[in-house]
Amino acid sequence: MAMARRTLLSSKNLYYNSSKYYSFSLNRGFASGSDEENDVVVIGGGPAGYVAAIKAAQLGLKTTCIDKRGTLGGTSVNVGSIPSKALLHSSHMYHEATHSFANHGLEFSSVEVDLPTMMAQKDRAVSDLTKGIEGLFKKNKVNYVKGYGKFLSPSEIKVDTIDGGETVVKGKNIIIATGSDVKGLPGITIDEDKIVSSTGALALKKIPKKLVVIGAGGYIGLEIGCIWGRLGSEVTVVEFAPQIVPSMDGEVRRQFQRTLEKQKMKFMLKTKVVSVDSSGDGVKLTLEPAAGGDQTVLEADVVLVSAGRTPFTAGLQLDKIGVETDKVGRILVNESFATTVPGVYAIGDVIPGPMLANKAMGDGVACVEFIAGKEVQLDYDMVPWVVFTHPEVASVGKTEEQVKALGVSYSVRKSPLVTNLSRAKAIYYAEGLLKILAEKETDKILGVHIMAPNAGDLIHEALKALQLGTSGEDLARAWF
């Protein structure tokens, strides 16, 4: 099988396969050093780290996982994907009760939001999941060290434990899986009170009357905006770029924005945040057009900074052992996740590629299998992603813009829900779109984009079609 084309990341011929397929086997065994305690040490207990640790243990490797938070699951489970999905579901139920139930003959005298109870439900979901991961560690005999790890050498990690002590963990192979952190903006101080990150926005004590979201390049701010918008906030999204979520297929993106606007979310695109003043009761944002021009002032009760995320490697002392990073702090790895230092690997959000939990989990499994000398097959074109708004937006494969850039002759099949799907009409919700891109000559499916309720479930049908090299006609003839 032909090797995929790769993008060079440094002069030392390190590369990261961000969107192509590769298949090969490494039978290199473990890094040298027979006196070390562990076969594998994982730094970080998020989706990449805990999956890598469990997989290593299942392969019979003595494994230790170090995590600074003290509750496993990383950002995703503790303060990211899981709490946001819990609140998205709760707020959607409230919105349906107040806006849609009457259409189905269900009427209530009043529906009220009990925010403390809603937050408690969210916290229980997080707690149950983190305890579940810790239970999997015990079941698979993964040693769990709670503390902040830093390199003493390529095979030694000093851990400042959360109980105030310290210890040294030794390993033949070290995997860095420390995830990502909130990316700040110059001149804006996040206090997690009036100016919040996604972490603070998922733990507000009251519903803000006016919420401003800075940044629409990713989906995190839009999801959180939907949560509070459903609960009664007036939500305004300020974005420097001329469009939201640039990674999304353009046609789907435009319909997605129109749908959010119907839900009363306001957008100020091509707009720059000049300054933010939180000295008064609320917050005042000074804005100006991205191209320059007259300034305006926008007032809010809470401002969410949602400008993306950045690799978290602070305090690891990577420079001490010679691990190289790129200009934005991502660790440089080759196709087996090996860094510039023998025996040291990196996975998940700290390396180039999409910052998605499912991708990070795949990295974790593959990296450990490489270490164990197994054959590994990965295809980052097959990583689906979902925006958990309502309707959801899900995608796998190429966007139409990417297909055009490749110079491939292609065809487009698309169908609005309102004109084609009987179930959409039956449940009184027909806002959405299905779009399939296929190679014109062979009809091989190149990408599928869905905007619909439960798009996150439906996209897996498309994922299987892409993985099997299915044609558009094959998919059309399938009996669903």
PELINCOR-V958109 format. One record per residue. PHI is phi as a letter, one per 40 degrees, with the letter a starting at -180 (* if undefined). Layout:
phi=PHI
phi=PHI
This chain:
phi=*
phi=c
phi=c
phi=c
phi=c
phi=b
phi=c
phi=c
phi=b
phi=a
phi=c
phi=c
phi=g
phi=c
phi=a
phi=b
phi=c
phi=c
phi=a
phi=b
phi=b
phi=a
phi=a
phi=a
phi=b
phi=b
phi=b
phi=c
phi=g
phi=c
phi=c
phi=c
phi=h
phi=c
phi=c
phi=c
phi=c
phi=b
phi=c
phi=b
phi=b
phi=b
phi=c
phi=h
phi=b
phi=c
phi=d
phi=c
phi=c
phi=c
phi=c
phi=c
phi=c
phi=c
phi=c
phi=c
phi=c
phi=c
phi=c
phi=g
phi=c
phi=c
phi=b
phi=b
phi=b
phi=b
phi=a
phi=c
phi=c
phi=g
phi=b
phi=c
phi=h
phi=g
phi=d
phi=d
phi=c
phi=c
phi=b
phi=b
phi=d
phi=c
phi=c
phi=c
phi=c
phi=c
phi=c
phi=c
phi=c
phi=c
phi=c
phi=c
phi=c
phi=c
phi=c
phi=c
phi=c
phi=c
phi=b
phi=b
phi=d
phi=c
phi=c
phi=b
phi=g
phi=b
phi=b
phi=b
phi=c
phi=a
phi=b
phi=b
phi=c
phi=b
phi=c
phi=d
phi=c
phi=c
phi=c
phi=c
phi=c
phi=c
phi=c
phi=c
phi=c
phi=c
phi=c
phi=c
phi=c
phi=c
phi=c
phi=c
phi=c
phi=c
phi=c
phi=c
phi=c
phi=c
phi=c
phi=c
phi=g
phi=c
phi=c
phi=b
phi=b
phi=c
phi=i
phi=c
phi=c
phi=a
phi=c
phi=c
phi=a
phi=c
phi=b
phi=b
phi=b
phi=c
phi=b
phi=c
phi=c
phi=c
phi=c
phi=g
phi=c
phi=a
phi=a
phi=b
phi=b
phi=b
phi=a
phi=c
phi=b
phi=b
phi=b
phi=c
phi=b
phi=c
phi=g
phi=b
phi=b
phi=c
phi=c
phi=c
phi=b
phi=d
phi=g
phi=b
phi=c
phi=c
phi=b
phi=f
phi=b
phi=c
phi=b
phi=b
phi=c
phi=d
phi=c
phi=c
phi=c
phi=c
phi=b
phi=c
phi=c
phi=a
phi=c
phi=c
phi=c
phi=b
phi=b
phi=b
phi=b
phi=c
phi=h
phi=b
phi=c
phi=b
phi=c
phi=c
phi=c
phi=c
phi=c
phi=c
phi=d
phi=c
phi=d
phi=c
phi=c
phi=c
phi=c
phi=h
phi=c
phi=c
phi=b
phi=b
phi=b
phi=b
phi=b
phi=c
phi=c
phi=c
phi=a
phi=c
phi=f
phi=c
phi=c
phi=c
phi=d
phi=d
phi=c
phi=c
phi=d
phi=c
phi=c
phi=c
phi=c
phi=c
phi=c
phi=c
phi=c
phi=c
phi=c
phi=g
phi=c
phi=c
phi=b
phi=b
phi=c
phi=f
phi=b
phi=b
phi=c
phi=c
phi=a
phi=b
phi=b
phi=b
phi=c
phi=c
phi=c
phi=b
phi=b
phi=b
phi=b
phi=c
phi=b
phi=a
phi=d
phi=d
phi=c
phi=g
phi=i
phi=c
phi=c
phi=b
phi=b
phi=b
phi=b
phi=a
phi=c
phi=b
phi=b
phi=b
phi=c
phi=b
phi=c
phi=h
phi=b
phi=b
phi=d
phi=b
phi=b
phi=d
phi=g
phi=c
phi=g
phi=c
phi=c
phi=c
phi=b
phi=g
phi=c
phi=c
phi=b
phi=c
phi=c
phi=b
phi=g
phi=c
phi=c
phi=c
phi=b
phi=c
phi=c
phi=b
phi=g
phi=c
phi=c
phi=c
phi=b
phi=d
phi=g
phi=b
phi=b
phi=a
phi=a
phi=g
phi=c
phi=c
phi=b
phi=d
phi=h
phi=c
phi=c
phi=b
phi=c
phi=c
phi=c
phi=c
phi=c
phi=c
phi=d
phi=c
phi=c
phi=c
phi=d
phi=c
phi=c
phi=d
phi=d
phi=c
phi=g
phi=c
phi=c
phi=b
phi=b
phi=b
phi=a
phi=c
phi=c
phi=b
phi=c
phi=c
phi=b
phi=b
phi=b
phi=c
phi=c
phi=b
phi=c
phi=c
phi=b
phi=b
phi=a
phi=a
phi=g
phi=c
phi=c
phi=c
phi=c
phi=c
phi=c
phi=d
phi=c
phi=c
phi=g
phi=c
phi=c
phi=b
phi=b
phi=b
phi=b
phi=a
phi=a
phi=c
phi=d
phi=c
phi=b
phi=b
phi=b
phi=c
phi=c
phi=d
phi=c
phi=c
phi=c
phi=g
phi=a
phi=b
phi=c
phi=i
phi=a
phi=b
phi=b
phi=b
phi=b
phi=b
phi=c
phi=c
phi=c
phi=b
phi=g
phi=c
phi=c
phi=b
phi=a
phi=b
phi=b
phi=b
phi=b
phi=a
phi=d
phi=g
phi=d
phi=c
phi=c
phi=c
phi=c
phi=c
phi=c
phi=c
phi=d
phi=c
phi=c
phi=c
phi=c
phi=c
phi=g
phi=c
phi=c
phi=c
phi=c
phi=d
phi=c
phi=c
phi=c
phi=c
phi=c
phi=c
